[in-house]
Amino acid sequence: MDNQRIRIRLKAFDYRLIDQSAKEIVETAKRTGAQVKGPIPLPIKREIFTVLTSPHVNKDARDQYELRTHKRLMDIVNPTDKTVDALMKLDLAAGVDVQIRLG
């Protein structure tokens, strides 16, 4: 796998889970002899939902809820076959979405 790159993109609602998963991926890749660039923090996506608390009147009575999506980006440069096998066997936290692209 010469001159190849694996791009890993992580998404999660909890920043602690995403940082822990990124640390595990970096340690695994470095242990197998690959070079890692990142984790690079990407912008946080904020979604705000406004809900009326009253069922009928009182439009002024509202609650606001916020959902934050944290993202990280990592590049693994010149991965070996051992690196790919180790990454496939890696068990990450349940709340983390992982997207892997070969390029």
N, C-alpha and C positions, 0 to 999 in steps of 0.2 A: 504494500500500500504506500508506495513512494509518492511524495508530493500530493498527498490527500489531506482532507480536512473533514472533521466531524463537527458540525455545529449543533450544540445542544441549547434548547430554549426552555426555561423553567417558568411555570406560572403557579401562583398560590395566593390564597387570601391571607395567610399568616406568614409574616416575614421570617420568623424563627425557623419554621419548617423549610422554607426555601433556602435559607442560609446553611442549614444543616445538610440538606441534600446536595447543595453545591460543593460543600466541603468534602463530602463523601466521594463525589465524582472526581474532584481534583486529586484527592489522595489516591484513588484507584488508578487514575491515568498516570500519575507521576510514578507510582510503584511499578507499573508495567513498562516504563521507559518512554512515555510520550510527553510531548511538550504541551502545556496548557496555557491558553490566553484567556484570562477572565478569572472569576465571574464578573461580568460588566452589569451593573444595575441599570435597567431600562426604566423609563418613566412609569410612575404609578398611575393606574387608571382608577378614577373615583367615580362611582355611580351613586347619585343621591336620589332617594325615593321619598316623596312627601305623601303622607297619609292623613286623611281627616279623622280626628279622634271621635267626633260626634257623629251619630248615625243620621241625623236629620238636619239640624241647624247649627249655628256657631261655626261659620267658615273660618274664624280666626283660630280655632283650636285645632292645631295640626302637630303631627310628629314627623321628624325627619330621620331617616335611616341612611347610613352610608356603607357602601361596600367597596373596599379597596382591593385591587388586584396588583400584586407585586410580581415583577418579572426580572429574570436574570438571563444573560447570554454568555455562553462559553464556547471557545473553539479549541479543539484538540488537533494539533498539527502533527503530521506524520505518525498516525497511530499504527501500532503493530497488531498482529493477529491476537496476541495475548490481551492487548488493550480492549479490543472489540469484544472478546469473550468475557472479560472481567466486567465490562459495562453492561453486557446483556444479563449477567447473573446478579448484578447489583440490585438489592432490595431497598427501594426508597420509601419515604413516608407516603401515606395514603392520600393526603391532601395536596400533593404536588403533581401538576400536569407536566409531562415531559414530551417535548417534540425533538426528534433527532433527524438531521439532514446530512447526507453525505455529499461532499462537493469537492 
